Amino acid sequence: MAKKIWFTTLAKTAGVPDRTLRHWWEAFCSESKDIIPPRKADEGTQWLFMQWLRMQGDQGAAPRAQQAATRAQRQSQAACAKAVTRLEHLIDAYGFDTVLTDVLQVVCASRGRLFFRPFQHAPDTPAPLLPLLH
């Protein structure tokens, strides 16, 4: 790039405001201990600046990926908590055995997943407790 326009062209190509690019240039110069205006940068310095920009992007990608994973985990936990609350409301309204056999077993069977086999007992009485193993 020509010395006078390389910086402006870079800003337009990258879609970054000139002011932002100048801040990045100042940070690059500060790290490299070579404070020069962009118009005096030779091709080698321009190339180093481009590499520096790539490194900054790479360093920023890892925290963004971690933030996205954390956000997805929080959303998943919230969705699970909401589903548990809804199941609890169904159990309160219709009883545990009805929800287990008429809701959960049907949903799981349609997906080829777990099958629940509740203990056999009269619908009016609670399911017996499993004997404790000593």
NUFITI-472997 format. One record per residue: residue number from 1; residue in three letters; y, x, z of N, C-alpha, C in turn. Coordinates in Angstrom, 2 decimals. Example, Ala and Ser with C-alpha at 12.3 -4.5 7.8 and 13.67 -1.06 7.14 Angstrom:
BEGIN
+------+------+---------+---------+---------+---------+---------+---------+---------+---------+---------+
| resi | resn |    n_c2 |    n_c1 |    n_c3 |   ca_c2 |   ca_c1 |   ca_c3 |    c_c2 |    c_c1 |    c_c3 |
+------+------+---------+---------+---------+---------+---------+---------+---------+---------+---------+
|    1 |  ALA |   -5.69 |   13.19 |    7.80 |   -4.50 |   12.30 |    7.80 |   -3.30 |   13.20 |    7.80 |
|    2 |  SER |   -2.25 |   12.85 |    7.08 |   -1.06 |   13.67 |    7.14 |    0.03 |   12.90 |    7.87 |
+------+------+---------+---------+---------+---------+---------+---------+---------+---------+---------+
//
This chain:
BEGIN
+------+------+---------+---------+---------+---------+---------+---------+---------+---------+---------+
| resi | resn |    n_c2 |    n_c1 |    n_c3 |   ca_c2 |   ca_c1 |   ca_c3 |    c_c2 |    c_c1 |    c_c3 |
+------+------+---------+---------+---------+---------+---------+---------+---------+---------+---------+
|    1 |  MET |   -1.18 |    0.84 |    0.00 |    0.00 |    0.00 |    0.00 |    1.24 |    0.88 |    0.00 |
|    2 |  ALA |    2.26 |    0.40 |   -0.62 |    3.51 |    1.16 |   -0.62 |    4.07 |    1.18 |    0.79 |
|    3 |  LYS |    4.73 |    2.28 |    1.13 |    5.21 |    2.47 |    2.49 |    6.14 |    1.36 |    2.97 |
|    4 |  LYS |    6.98 |    0.86 |    2.09 |    7.99 |   -0.11 |    2.52 |    7.40 |   -1.51 |    2.73 |
|    5 |  ILE |    6.32 |   -1.84 |    2.01 |    5.85 |   -3.22 |    2.07 |    4.47 |   -3.40 |    2.69 |
|    6 |  TRP |    3.77 |   -2.35 |    3.06 |    2.41 |   -2.51 |    3.55 |    2.35 |   -3.38 |    4.79 |
|    7 |  PHE |    3.29 |   -3.24 |    5.69 |    3.28 |   -3.97 |    6.94 |    3.54 |   -5.46 |    6.71 |
|    8 |  THR |    4.52 |   -5.77 |    5.87 |    4.84 |   -7.17 |    5.53 |    3.66 |   -7.81 |    4.79 |
|    9 |  THR |    3.07 |   -7.07 |    3.87 |    1.92 |   -7.58 |    3.12 |    0.75 |   -7.86 |    4.07 |
|   10 |  LEU |    0.53 |   -6.96 |    5.02 |   -0.53 |   -7.15 |    6.00 |   -0.30 |   -8.43 |    6.82 |
|   11 |  ALA |    0.93 |   -8.64 |    7.25 |    1.25 |   -9.83 |    8.04 |    0.98 |  -11.10 |    7.24 |
|   12 |  LYS |    1.38 |  -11.10 |    5.96 |    1.15 |  -12.28 |    5.11 |   -0.32 |  -12.48 |    4.82 |
|   13 |  THR |   -1.02 |  -11.40 |    4.52 |   -2.45 |  -11.48 |    4.21 |   -3.26 |  -11.99 |    5.40 |
|   14 |  ALA |   -2.92 |  -11.49 |    6.59 |   -3.64 |  -11.87 |    7.80 |   -3.19 |  -13.23 |    8.33 |
|   15 |  GLY |   -2.05 |  -13.71 |    7.82 |   -1.54 |  -14.99 |    8.32 |   -1.01 |  -14.88 |    9.73 |
|   16 |  VAL |   -0.48 |  -13.71 |   10.04 |    0.04 |  -13.43 |   11.38 |    1.55 |  -13.28 |   11.28 |
|   17 |  PRO |    2.30 |  -13.87 |   12.19 |    3.74 |  -13.67 |   12.17 |    4.09 |  -12.19 |   12.26 |
|   18 |  ASP |    5.12 |  -11.79 |   11.55 |    5.56 |  -10.39 |   11.53 |    5.82 |   -9.88 |   12.94 |
|   19 |  ARG |    6.40 |  -10.72 |   13.76 |    6.72 |  -10.33 |   15.14 |    5.45 |   -9.97 |   15.92 |
|   20 |  THR |    4.41 |  -10.79 |   15.75 |    3.13 |  -10.53 |   16.42 |    2.54 |   -9.21 |   15.95 |
|   21 |  LEU |    2.57 |   -9.01 |   14.64 |    2.04 |   -7.76 |   14.09 |    2.82 |   -6.56 |   14.62 |
|   22 |  ARG |    4.11 |   -6.70 |   14.80 |    4.91 |   -5.60 |   15.34 |    4.53 |   -5.31 |   16.80 |
|   23 |  HIS |    4.22 |   -6.35 |   17.57 |    3.76 |   -6.14 |   18.95 |    2.43 |   -5.37 |   18.94 |
|   24 |  TRP |    1.55 |   -5.75 |   18.02 |    0.26 |   -5.05 |   17.91 |    0.49 |   -3.59 |   17.50 |
|   25 |  TRP |    1.44 |   -3.37 |   16.59 |    1.75 |   -2.01 |   16.16 |    2.24 |   -1.17 |   17.35 |
|   26 |  GLU |    3.10 |   -1.78 |   18.17 |    3.61 |   -1.07 |   19.34 |    2.47 |   -0.72 |   20.31 |
|   27 |  ALA |    1.53 |   -1.65 |   20.50 |    0.39 |   -1.37 |   21.37 |   -0.48 |   -0.25 |   20.79 |
|   28 |  PHE |   -0.70 |   -0.30 |   19.47 |   -1.46 |    0.75 |   18.79 |   -0.77 |    2.10 |   18.98 |
|   29 |  CYS |    0.52 |    2.15 |   18.75 |    1.28 |    3.41 |   18.90 |    1.22 |    3.91 |   20.34 |
|   30 |  SER |    1.32 |    3.00 |   21.28 |    1.28 |    3.37 |   22.69 |   -0.08 |    3.99 |   23.03 |
|   31 |  GLU |   -1.16 |    3.39 |   22.55 |   -2.50 |    3.92 |   22.81 |   -2.73 |    5.25 |   22.12 |
|   32 |  SER |   -2.20 |    5.39 |   20.92 |   -2.43 |    6.62 |   20.15 |   -1.42 |    7.72 |   20.49 |
|   33 |  LYS |   -0.46 |    7.39 |   21.33 |    0.58 |    8.35 |   21.75 |    1.39 |    8.89 |   20.56 |
|   34 |  ASP |    1.48 |    8.09 |   19.52 |    2.22 |    8.49 |   18.32 |    3.18 |    7.36 |   17.96 |
|   35 |  ILE |    4.36 |    7.38 |   18.52 |    5.34 |    6.31 |   18.33 |    6.11 |    6.55 |   17.04 |
|   36 |  ILE |    5.78 |    5.77 |   16.02 |    6.49 |    5.85 |   14.73 |    6.70 |    4.44 |   14.22 |
|   37 |  PRO |    7.73 |    4.20 |   13.45 |    7.90 |    2.87 |   12.85 |    6.86 |    2.68 |   11.74 |
|   38 |  PRO |    6.48 |    1.45 |   11.49 |    5.47 |    1.19 |   10.46 |    5.83 |    1.76 |    9.09 |
|   39 |  ARG |    7.10 |    1.78 |    8.75 |    7.49 |    2.26 |    7.41 |    7.22 |    3.76 |    7.24 |
|   40 |  LYS |    7.07 |    4.49 |    8.34 |    6.81 |    5.94 |    8.26 |    5.32 |    6.27 |    8.39 |
|   41 |  ALA |    4.50 |    5.23 |    8.48 |    3.06 |    5.46 |    8.64 |    2.45 |    5.89 |    7.31 |
|   42 |  ASP |    1.68 |    6.99 |    7.34 |    0.99 |    7.41 |    6.12 |   -0.31 |    6.60 |    5.98 |
|   43 |  GLU |   -1.04 |    6.82 |    4.91 |   -2.26 |    6.04 |    4.66 |   -3.29 |    6.22 |    5.77 |
|   44 |  GLY |   -3.38 |    7.42 |    6.31 |   -4.32 |    7.67 |    7.41 |   -3.98 |    6.86 |    8.65 |
|   45 |  THR |   -2.71 |    6.80 |    8.98 |   -2.27 |    6.03 |   10.14 |   -2.46 |    4.54 |    9.89 |
|   46 |  GLN |   -2.20 |    4.10 |    8.67 |   -2.43 |    2.69 |    8.33 |   -3.90 |    2.34 |    8.50 |
|   47 |  TRP |   -4.78 |    3.25 |    8.04 |   -6.22 |    3.01 |    8.16 |   -6.62 |    2.95 |    9.63 |
|   48 |  LEU |   -6.08 |    3.86 |   10.44 |   -6.38 |    3.85 |   11.88 |   -5.91 |    2.56 |   12.53 |
|   49 |  PHE |   -4.75 |    2.08 |   12.11 |   -4.23 |    0.82 |   12.65 |   -5.17 |   -0.34 |   12.31 |
|   50 |  MET |   -5.66 |   -0.35 |   11.07 |   -6.60 |   -1.41 |   10.66 |   -7.88 |   -1.34 |   11.50 |
|   51 |  GLN |   -8.38 |   -0.14 |   11.75 |   -9.58 |    0.02 |   12.58 |   -9.30 |   -0.42 |   14.01 |
|   52 |  TRP |   -8.13 |   -0.10 |   14.50 |   -7.73 |   -0.49 |   15.85 |   -7.69 |   -2.02 |   15.96 |
|   53 |  LEU |   -7.14 |   -2.68 |   14.93 |   -7.10 |   -4.14 |   14.92 |   -8.51 |   -4.73 |   14.95 |
|   54 |  ARG |   -9.42 |   -4.14 |   14.16 |  -10.81 |   -4.62 |   14.14 |  -11.45 |   -4.47 |   15.52 |
|   55 |  MET |  -11.20 |   -3.35 |   16.16 |  -11.77 |   -3.13 |   17.50 |  -11.21 |   -4.16 |   18.49 |
|   56 |  GLN |   -9.93 |   -4.46 |   18.37 |   -9.34 |   -5.46 |   19.27 |  -10.02 |   -6.81 |   19.07 |
|   57 |  GLY |  -10.28 |   -7.16 |   17.81 |  -10.97 |   -8.41 |   17.51 |  -12.38 |   -8.42 |   18.05 |
|   58 |  ASP |  -13.09 |   -7.30 |   17.91 |  -14.46 |   -7.21 |   18.42 |  -14.50 |   -7.34 |   19.94 |
|   59 |  GLN |  -13.54 |   -6.70 |   20.60 |  -13.49 |   -6.77 |   22.06 |  -13.16 |   -8.18 |   22.53 |
|   60 |  GLY |  -12.39 |   -8.91 |   21.75 |  -12.04 |  -10.28 |   22.12 |  -13.15 |  -11.27 |   21.84 |
|   61 |  ALA |  -14.07 |  -10.91 |   20.94 |  -15.14 |  -11.84 |   20.57 |  -16.13 |  -12.06 |   21.71 |
|   62 |  ALA |  -16.47 |  -11.01 |   22.44 |  -17.45 |  -11.13 |   23.52 |  -16.95 |  -12.07 |   24.63 |
|   63 |  PRO |  -15.72 |  -11.90 |   25.12 |  -15.25 |  -12.85 |   26.14 |  -15.17 |  -14.29 |   25.62 |
|   64 |  ARG |  -14.79 |  -14.45 |   24.35 |  -14.73 |  -15.81 |   23.79 |  -16.12 |  -16.42 |   23.72 |
|   65 |  ALA |  -17.11 |  -15.63 |   23.34 |  -18.49 |  -16.14 |   23.29 |  -18.97 |  -16.51 |   24.68 |
|   66 |  GLN |  -18.65 |  -15.68 |   25.67 |  -19.03 |  -15.97 |   27.05 |  -18.34 |  -17.23 |   27.55 |
|   67 |  GLN |  -17.07 |  -17.39 |   27.22 |  -16.34 |  -18.59 |   27.62 |  -16.95 |  -19.83 |   26.98 |
|   68 |  ALA |  -17.32 |  -19.73 |   25.72 |  -17.94 |  -20.87 |   25.03 |  -19.28 |  -21.22 |   25.66 |
|   69 |  ALA |  -20.06 |  -20.21 |   26.01 |  -21.36 |  -20.46 |   26.65 |  -21.18 |  -21.10 |   28.02 |
|   70 |  THR |  -20.20 |  -20.61 |   28.77 |  -19.92 |  -21.18 |   30.10 |  -19.46 |  -22.63 |   29.97 |
|   71 |  ARG |  -18.59 |  -22.88 |   28.98 |  -18.10 |  -24.24 |   28.75 |  -19.26 |  -25.17 |   28.36 |
|   72 |  ALA |  -20.14 |  -24.70 |   27.49 |  -21.28 |  -25.51 |   27.06 |  -22.20 |  -25.79 |   28.24 |
|   73 |  GLN |  -22.40 |  -24.80 |   29.11 |  -23.24 |  -25.00 |   30.28 |  -22.62 |  -26.04 |   31.22 |
|   74 |  ARG |  -21.30 |  -25.96 |   31.44 |  -20.63 |  -26.95 |   32.29 |  -20.75 |  -28.35 |   31.71 |
|   75 |  GLN |  -20.58 |  -28.48 |   30.40 |  -20.70 |  -29.78 |   29.75 |  -22.11 |  -30.33 |   29.87 |
|   76 |  SER |  -23.10 |  -29.46 |   29.72 |  -24.49 |  -29.88 |   29.84 |  -24.79 |  -30.35 |   31.27 |
|   77 |  GLN |  -24.30 |  -29.59 |   32.26 |  -24.50 |  -29.98 |   33.65 |  -23.83 |  -31.32 |   33.95 |
|   78 |  ALA |  -22.64 |  -31.52 |   33.42 |  -21.94 |  -32.79 |   33.64 |  -22.69 |  -33.94 |   32.99 |
|   79 |  ALA |  -23.20 |  -33.71 |   31.78 |  -23.96 |  -34.76 |   31.08 |  -25.24 |  -35.10 |   31.84 |
|   80 |  CYS |  -25.91 |  -34.08 |   32.37 |  -27.13 |  -34.32 |   33.15 |  -26.82 |  -35.09 |   34.43 |
|   81 |  ALA |  -25.75 |  -34.71 |   35.10 |  -25.36 |  -35.42 |   36.32 |  -25.04 |  -36.88 |   36.02 |
|   82 |  LYS |  -24.39 |  -37.11 |   34.90 |  -24.06 |  -38.49 |   34.50 |  -25.34 |  -39.27 |   34.20 |
|   83 |  ALA |  -26.29 |  -38.63 |   33.53 |  -27.57 |  -39.30 |   33.22 |  -28.34 |  -39.62 |   34.49 |
|   84 |  VAL |  -28.33 |  -38.70 |   35.46 |  -29.01 |  -38.94 |   36.73 |  -28.37 |  -40.13 |   37.45 |
|   85 |  THR |  -27.05 |  -40.18 |   37.44 |  -26.35 |  -41.29 |   38.08 |  -26.72 |  -42.62 |   37.43 |
|   86 |  ARG |  -26.80 |  -42.62 |   36.10 |  -27.18 |  -43.85 |   35.39 |  -28.61 |  -44.24 |   35.72 |
|   87 |  LEU |  -29.51 |  -43.25 |   35.79 |  -30.89 |  -43.56 |   36.17 |  -30.96 |  -44.12 |   37.58 |
|   88 |  GLU |  -30.17 |  -43.56 |   38.49 |  -30.14 |  -44.08 |   39.85 |  -29.67 |  -45.52 |   39.88 |
|   89 |  HIS |  -28.68 |  -45.85 |   39.05 |  -28.21 |  -47.24 |   38.98 |  -29.31 |  -48.15 |   38.43 |
|   90 |  LEU |  -30.03 |  -47.68 |   37.43 |  -31.15 |  -48.46 |   36.89 |  -32.23 |  -48.66 |   37.95 |
|   91 |  ILE |  -32.54 |  -47.60 |   38.69 |  -33.56 |  -47.71 |   39.74 |  -33.11 |  -48.69 |   40.81 |
|   92 |  ASP |  -31.83 |  -48.64 |   41.19 |  -31.30 |  -49.58 |   42.19 |  -31.41 |  -51.02 |   41.68 |
|   93 |  ALA |  -31.17 |  -51.22 |   40.40 |  -31.16 |  -52.58 |   39.84 |  -32.56 |  -53.09 |   39.54 |
|   94 |  TYR |  -33.45 |  -52.24 |   39.04 |  -34.75 |  -52.73 |   38.54 |  -35.96 |  -52.15 |   39.27 |
|   95 |  GLY |  -35.77 |  -51.17 |   40.10 |  -36.88 |  -50.57 |   40.84 |  -37.40 |  -49.32 |   40.14 |
|   96 |  PHE |  -37.93 |  -48.44 |   40.95 |  -38.38 |  -47.15 |   40.44 |  -39.50 |  -47.29 |   39.42 |
|   97 |  ASP |  -40.53 |  -48.08 |   39.75 |  -41.69 |  -48.19 |   38.85 |  -41.30 |  -48.78 |   37.49 |
|   98 |  THR |  -40.42 |  -49.76 |   37.50 |  -39.99 |  -50.37 |   36.23 |  -39.25 |  -49.34 |   35.38 |
|   99 |  VAL |  -38.35 |  -48.60 |   35.99 |  -37.61 |  -47.58 |   35.24 |  -38.57 |  -46.50 |   34.75 |
|  100 |  LEU |  -39.51 |  -46.10 |   35.59 |  -40.45 |  -45.06 |   35.21 |  -41.32 |  -45.50 |   34.03 |
|  101 |  THR |  -41.88 |  -46.70 |   34.10 |  -42.81 |  -47.14 |   33.05 |  -42.12 |  -47.74 |   31.84 |
|  102 |  ASP |  -41.05 |  -48.51 |   32.05 |  -40.41 |  -49.20 |   30.93 |  -39.27 |  -48.42 |   30.28 |
|  103 |  VAL |  -38.78 |  -47.39 |   30.94 |  -37.69 |  -46.60 |   30.36 |  -38.16 |  -45.17 |   30.08 |
|  104 |  LEU |  -38.45 |  -44.43 |   31.15 |  -38.77 |  -43.01 |   30.97 |  -40.04 |  -42.79 |   30.15 |
|  105 |  GLN |  -41.08 |  -43.54 |   30.45 |  -42.32 |  -43.33 |   29.71 |  -42.14 |  -43.68 |   28.23 |
|  106 |  VAL |  -41.41 |  -44.74 |   27.94 |  -41.15 |  -45.13 |   26.55 |  -40.33 |  -44.07 |   25.83 |
|  107 |  VAL |  -39.30 |  -43.57 |   26.47 |  -38.45 |  -42.55 |   25.85 |  -39.25 |  -41.26 |   25.62 |
|  108 |  CYS |  -40.01 |  -40.86 |   26.62 |  -40.78 |  -39.62 |   26.48 |  -41.87 |  -39.77 |   25.42 |
|  109 |  ALA |  -42.54 |  -40.91 |   25.38 |  -43.60 |  -41.12 |   24.39 |  -43.04 |  -41.10 |   22.97 |
|  110 |  SER |  -41.85 |  -41.66 |   22.78 |  -41.27 |  -41.69 |   21.44 |  -40.90 |  -40.29 |   20.96 |
|  111 |  ARG |  -40.78 |  -39.36 |   21.88 |  -40.44 |  -37.99 |   21.52 |  -41.65 |  -37.05 |   21.61 |
|  112 |  GLY |  -42.82 |  -37.63 |   21.91 |  -44.02 |  -36.82 |   22.02 |  -43.97 |  -35.88 |   23.21 |
|  113 |  ARG |  -43.32 |  -36.30 |   24.25 |  -43.15 |  -35.45 |   25.43 |  -44.04 |  -35.94 |   26.57 |
|  114 |  LEU |  -43.62 |  -35.65 |   27.77 |  -44.39 |  -35.99 |   28.96 |  -44.74 |  -37.47 |   29.04 |
|  115 |  PHE |  -45.91 |  -37.75 |   29.59 |  -46.30 |  -39.12 |   29.86 |  -46.42 |  -39.26 |   31.36 |
|  116 |  PHE |  -45.80 |  -40.29 |   31.90 |  -45.86 |  -40.54 |   33.32 |  -46.96 |  -41.55 |   33.60 |
|  117 |  ARG |  -47.72 |  -41.27 |   34.62 |  -48.77 |  -42.19 |   35.04 |  -48.54 |  -42.50 |   36.52 |
|  118 |  PRO |  -47.77 |  -43.55 |   36.79 |  -47.47 |  -43.86 |   38.19 |  -48.73 |  -44.32 |   38.92 |
|  119 |  PHE |  -48.69 |  -44.16 |   40.24 |  -49.80 |  -44.62 |   41.07 |  -49.95 |  -46.13 |   40.91 |
|  120 |  GLN |  -51.19 |  -46.58 |   40.91 |  -51.44 |  -48.03 |   40.83 |  -51.25 |  -48.66 |   42.21 |
|  121 |  HIS |  -50.39 |  -49.64 |   42.27 |  -50.17 |  -50.38 |   43.51 |  -49.49 |  -51.69 |   43.15 |
|  122 |  ALA |  -49.47 |  -52.58 |   44.09 |  -48.85 |  -53.88 |   43.87 |  -47.36 |  -53.68 |   43.64 |
|  123 |  PRO |  -46.75 |  -54.45 |   42.70 |  -45.33 |  -54.26 |   42.39 |  -44.40 |  -54.49 |   43.58 |
|  124 |  ASP |  -44.85 |  -55.28 |   44.59 |  -43.97 |  -55.58 |   45.72 |  -43.97 |  -54.48 |   46.78 |
|  125 |  THR |  -44.94 |  -53.57 |   46.72 |  -45.02 |  -52.55 |   47.75 |  -44.65 |  -51.18 |   47.18 |
|  126 |  PRO |  -44.11 |  -50.31 |   48.02 |  -43.71 |  -48.99 |   47.51 |  -44.95 |  -48.16 |   47.18 |
|  127 |  ALA |  -44.78 |  -47.20 |   46.33 |  -45.89 |  -46.32 |   45.95 |  -46.34 |  -45.54 |   47.17 |
|  128 |  PRO |  -47.66 |  -45.35 |   47.34 |  -48.15 |  -44.61 |   48.51 |  -47.74 |  -43.13 |   48.43 |
|  129 |  LEU |  -47.58 |  -42.55 |   49.56 |  -47.26 |  -41.12 |   49.63 |  -48.51 |  -40.30 |   49.37 |
|  130 |  LEU |  -48.35 |  -39.19 |   48.72 |  -49.47 |  -38.28 |   48.51 |  -49.88 |  -37.68 |   49.85 |
|  131 |  PRO |  -51.18 |  -37.52 |   50.07 |  -51.57 |  -36.88 |   51.34 |  -51.05 |  -35.44 |   51.35 |
|  132 |  LEU |  -50.57 |  -35.03 |   52.49 |  -50.05 |  -33.68 |   52.63 |  -51.22 |  -32.70 |   52.71 |
|  133 |  LEU |  -51.12 |  -31.63 |   52.00 |  -52.14 |  -30.58 |   52.03 |  -51.79 |  -29.59 |   53.11 |
|  134 |  HIS |  -52.75 |  -29.23 |   53.88 |  -52.51 |  -28.27 |   54.98 |  -52.93 |  -26.90 |   54.56 |
+------+------+---------+---------+---------+---------+---------+---------+---------+---------+---------+
//
